[in-house]
Amino acid sequence: MLAQERRDWDGLLVLARAQDVDYAEAKPREVRALGELGRLDEMVQTYAAAENWLLAHLCQECRLFVFAFMGRTGAVQQVLDGPLSSLDDDAKAYWIAVARLGVDRHDRDGRATLLRLAETGASDGVRRSAGQHLRRADLAGDGSASSSRESQRIVERMLQGSPHRLGGRQVRPPLFKASATAHIRGFLLLVLIVLLAVLQRYFR
């Protein structure tokens, strides 16, 4: 998506929530966009609602976003050392820095990392992301990221339990996501079937 390449998080959020976008493709983008925009409670609730329906690798990607924006540095490091160890060094450095600033917006190591990435990051996306995050940290002032107690409880549950499970059993993701377009197509198909049945009876 062009919006993601440009780090246009507002635009990406709109696209991710469009009903004609595939569920598996949309949710990680929606979760990240909400985190990047500082809408932490929405981010956590969105992931919690989608957790049981995401494929394992997409689930881990979303967990990285949630842990990073919620300032859970240890959990971020575990994800980067484990399921998402294939990410490049710049991406890993970015997410660790984001987590550090989630704890303290003036964290020296985190800010130094983002400043370096904003100037010399290997990709345009990393450079833009790092620069944007630094600017948001400066505008936000003192303190850590603000989130509700409910969001904190959800994150604690994520840390204590394994993802992608419901009631102790593995849950398969949906085969498809219903959309407005799908409903219209289904209705038109039903109308066509009825018309064919009427015509067949008429010409019998």
N, C-alpha and C positions, 0 to 999 in steps of 0.2 A: 504494500500500500504506500502511495506517495506521502500520505500524512505521516506515516511512521518514519519514512526516510527523512522527512523534514523535521521530525520531532514536534509535530503539531498535535499535541495531546488532546486538545479540545476537539479538533477535527477527527482524530482517530477514535475518540470516544463515541462520537456520533455515528461513525461508520461501523464500529464494533457492535453498537446496539441496534443497527438496522436489521429488520426481520429477515432480509434475504441473504444475510451473511451466515456461512456455516458455523454452527455452534462451537466446534472444536477450534476453529480458526479465530473466532471472535473473542472468546472468554479470556485467553491470556493477554490479548491486546487491551481489552476492557480493564482487566485488573491492573496492568501496568500503567495505563493512562490515568486511572484514578489515583494510583500511588504517586505518579509524577506530578499530578495537580494538587497533591496534598489532601485529597479527600479520603482520609485513612479509614474512617468508619465504613464508607461505601465500598472501598476496596476490599476490606475484610469480609463484609457481608456478601459481596458478589462472589468472592472465592468460596465462602462457606456454602453458599447455595449451589455452586457448580461442582464442588469437590468430588462428589460421588459419580459424576457423569463425564469426567475428563479421563482421557487416556493417561497412562502412568507418566509418560515424559512431559505431557502438558501440565499435569498436576504438579510435578516437581518444578517446572518453570514458574508456575503461579506461586508456589510456596516460596521460591527465591524472592519474588517481587514483594510478597507480604512480609517476609522476615526482614528484608532489607529496609523497606520504608517504615517498618515498625521498630527499627533499631535493634534487631536481634542479631548481633554480630557473630556470636558463636554458631547459631543455626545457619546463618549465611555461609560461614566457612565450611560447615559440614556438608551442605548441599553442593558447594563448589568443589570440595574434595571428593565427593561421592558421585551422585547421579548426574551432575552437570560438570564433571571434571574436564569434558572436552571443550568447554568454552575457552576462547582465546584469553591471553593474559590481560589485555586491556579491559575486556568485559568483566573478568574476575576482579580486577583492581577497582573498577567502577562500582560494582555492587558492594564490595567491602567498604568503600568510601561512603557510599550512600547510607549504609547501616551505621557507620560511625557518626555521621552527621544526624542520623535519626536519634541518637542518644544525646549528642551535644553538637549544636550547629556551629560551634567554634572549634571543634576538634582539629588540632593542627595537622595531624597525619592525614585525616580525611580530606581536609581542604587542600593540602599540598598535592595529594593524589589527583583530585579533581582539576586543580589548576594545571598540573602537568598534562593530564589527558585532554583538557580543553585546548592546549597549545600544540601538543605533539601526538595526539591519539592516532592510531593507525588507520582508523576509518572516520569518515565524515560524521556518521551517526554517533560514535562515541564522543567526538569532539563537541558536537552540539549538545548531547545529553549532559556532559560534564559541565559545560558552560551554563546551561540552563539551571542545573541543580545548584551551582554556586550562587547564581543570582537569586534564586528562590530562598536559599539559606540566608542571604544578606537581608532580603526583604522581610523575612519572618522574625528577625530579632533573636532575643535570647530564649532559652528553654528547649526542651525536646519536642518531638512531634506530638501533637495533641490527638488523643483518641479516647473513646469511651471505655468504661469498665467492661462492657459486654465484648467489645473488640479485643481487649486484653485477654479476656477469658477464652475467646475463640483461639487466639494465638497460642495460649498456654495449652489448650487441647491439641492443637496441631503439633506442638513440641513433644507432648507426652504420648500421642497415639500415632499409628501409621496411617498415611493418607490413602485415599481411594477405597475406603471401606465404609460399609453401612451395616450396623447391627452385627458386627463381627464377621461379615462375609464380604467377599469381593463383589463389587458391583460393576456390571458391564456398562460402557457408555452407550447412549442411544444411537441407533443406526442412522437416524436422521433427525433434523430439527424442523418442526412444522413452521411454515412461514405464510405470510399473506398470499404470496404467489402460489404456493402449493395448494392453499385452500381454494383459490380461484380456479386453478387447473382442475382440481377435483370436482368442483361444482360444474364446470363446463363439460367434463367427461360424463358426469351423471346426466346432464341435459341431453348430450349426444346419444347416450344409451337409451334414454326414454324416447327420443325422437325416432331412433332406429326401430324400437319395439313397436311404436305406433304405425310407422310406415309399413313394417313387415305385416302387421295385422290388416292394414288397409288394403294392401295389394295381394293378400292371400286368396 
